[in-house]
Amino acid sequence: MLGIFKSSIARGLAQPLLTVAGIASVVCFYEDSLAKGLLPPYLPSLLMPTAPFDLTSFALALLLVFRTNTSYDRWLEVCTVWSGLGNRSRDTMRQCISHISDGSGAMNPLSAAMCRWVIAYCRALKCEVMENSDLAAELKDVLTPKEASSLLKARHRPSFAVSILTELGAAAPLRESHRIRLDENLTYFEDAVGSCERILTQPIPLSYTRHTSRFMVTWLSALPLGLYDTCGWATIPLSVVITFLLLGIDEIGVQIEEPFGLLPLDDICDEIEGDLFSMLREGVDIKKTAQAARLAAMGNQEEMDALEVTPFSPLPRVAVSRDESSSSSSMHKEWDEVTGRSSLG
């Protein structure tokens, strides 16, 4: 309960709570003075029956439920989209490692290119929906200067990144069935852009938000007039508590209506980047281990012993540290060592 005073919702409702407390105090003081004869007898009582509140409370409840449900649906959709992006990104990398191969055991350079551009797509989408984001700084250790320059010049950067991924997929030596599966992931990337832009550009209708706020302000301002007859001076704390509960529900709906400022998109992008980079680094080891497993299943012990499977040290979750001085060239060199050839052509 003590945490309620640190709540952002409580701080945001300070003004309306004080207003309702002031109205309730005036009503209590006026009615108490009138009952004790401290005021002229010709002054009317301001008390109201509870019937108007009973008749309108269901409408207020419906408005609040619709408001919060609509806001939650928007928040949940963004969570689902970004969770799906993480899954689809890892699945894209898995397909590239397994299906884009020349049979020599080395990683195909197109796999490294796909990895970098999937990361660039996620960063570009994040910067598209969040204010004060510096895409150039985030791409510094992901793309080459020429690639980053082309992406930054694009009018719609996430779609540009998806188009690059489509071209890379078309150039990859894939079977048609594998190409179709890869294109399904790229289609999801494009659908994710549309979903995020719809949430960003199409808020809940302003007229509905305003009517809900006016309804609640009127209802809560008149509430002390209906409570005093049965609650007396307890009307003041009761009015404040009821106001906090009802306005708190509405304030939650207002906050989650725009979910991009609430979700940790930076952390999500860092996690995707770390996972994809780790999968790329582990690609050669995956292929050798899978070959050893096939030989073991066939009972070919001699070839299995001759196959060198080197232990692999996993990378941290975030592949690129932005706190340390690192250059794009050093990262590309590390990728080249993984693939066994130049991944940047």
Secondary structure, DSSP 8 states (H G I E B T S, - for coil): -GGGGG-HHHHHTHHHHHHHHHHHHHHHHHHHHHHTT-S-TTS------SHHHHHHHHHHHHHHHHHHHHHHHHHHHHHHHHHHHHHHHHHHHHHHHHHS--SSSS--HHHHHHHHHHHHHHHHHHHHHSTT--HHHHHTTTS-HHHHHHHHH-SSHHHHHHHHHHHHHHHS---HHHHHHHHHHHHHHHHHHHHHHHHHH--S-HHHHHHHHHHHHHHHHHHHHHHHHHHGGGHHHHHHHHHHHHHHHHHHHHHHHSGGGTS-HHHHHHHHHHHHHHHHHHHHHHHHHHHHHHHHHHT-HHHHHHS---------SSSS-SSS---HHHHHHHHHHHHTS-S--
